[in-house]
Amino acid sequence: MPYVKEVFEYLKRSSPSQKEFYQAAEEVLESLRPLMEKYPKYREHKIIERIVEPERQILFRVNWVDDNGVIQVNKGYRIEFNSALGPYKGGLRFHPSVNAGVIKFLGFEQIFKNSLTGLQIGGGKGGSDFNPKGKSNNEIMRFCQAFMSELFRHIGANTDVPAGDIGVGGREIGYMFGMYKKLANKYEGVLTGKSLKWGGSLARTEATGYGAVYFAKYMLEDRGETLEGKKCVVSGSGNVSIYTIEKLYHLGAIPITCSDSNGMIHDEDGIDLELLKDLKEVRRERLTEYVKHRPNAKYTPIEEYPEDCNGVYTIPCYAAFPSATQNELNLNDAKNLLANGCVCISEGANMPSTPEAVDLFVESKISYGPGKAANAGGVATSQLEMAQNASMVNWTFEEVDTKLAQIMKNIYTSASTTAAEFGEPTNLVLGANIAGFRKVADAMIEQGLV
Ligand code: NDP
């Protein structure tokens, strides 16, 4: 049995029932074959066996009391996956679908993503199966405080620096920071995505979405094309989606869809961004409200999507920005996109495309930016927030945005030159995986067996 296959089989035996983690690991390990053949040192140092095993996994109980005085119990997770390049860094996700396998896949992806940014950050991820939907502000606060009452002892500005992800935005980061400060008796940059009033960085909120659009721009530039005047589809309607839509408008593109877990909006005139921000960021409403203000837009509930398809990807477009969640784009969706003339996919979400969809995108040689490269702008800007906190300075929006655009350009260049080095110039999956892995692996070798 070939070496990488052997490791993968071992992984399945030693970490049972973690399907999302196997999916992420298989993609990376498969991409590494040519590197392992060319450089035997990685095998000698058992880097693959070591890199798939988190340095530390923390699983804890979170007790809290709801507004009716009833005790609630949730699971809390933090995976400190790899610290070869710096303190563990990666978001916290609060969603009922969270389990050990989901957090592990996200943490694994984060190692290579963080490496690709070229910054000194290791890989980590965490979260809870807590469902924030329908909870009052006080319930959210009590949950965040209860979650931090255990997590605080494992994190620190130079140890592990969590951020937001699905279900964790500025409000939740604020409550968790407050509790950390109280328990640790330290005011330090232990979380990123903080409010601008007390240690946050300008452009952090926008960074993941903006970064995914910059990534698409650089992919297209290499083909002599631009996004200007082009119709684009976006899925989701959270942080990443909203700022993807905003940056698309900045570049003259026309974003025509968004979605949530109940359905999608198709607004052929272009999504009304101010309305979307008001609904999602201020009023925390569902997308059904959008069409009440925009009668020409169409709302389709997921029950009416074509069978085994995501409605968003049935809409003809030039470029697509999957920005909701893992495995939201399957082979049928990939076929629909290509049949309708889509030539560019830039993934704002983590692992939004199934392996079959990824294979089709790579085979078709369209511009395909995998999540770990295309959405790395968020974590990169988190590191810029850490840098500002550590040096007690604040950069302007333009300064941070300029650095973000340059980092996205560097990630694109690194993935595409590595892909070319291994004989597949358009395969950014291969390029991103090898480029991300190589830096971490070399650091692990240089730091000895720890
Ligand atoms: P938000 O919680 O702000 O928004 C998530 C959006 O996705 C919501 O519209 C939500 O709809 C939708 N969604 C979530 N789960 C599902 C589902 N199972 N089916 C359909 N729609 C779903 O999260 P973010 O925007 O921060 O994150 C989106 C993606 O981007 C995730 O994959 C995340 O890991 C990734 N990412 C985020 C970064 C960041 O900086 N925030 C950085 C890098 C990657 P609903 O409201 O109905 O749940």
Residues whose N, C-alpha, C, O or C-beta is under 5 A from the ligand:
A	BS01	NDP	G164 D165 I166 G167 T208 G236 S237 G238 N239 V240 S241 S259 D260 S261 N262 S323 A324 T325 Q326 G348 A349 N350 N375 G378
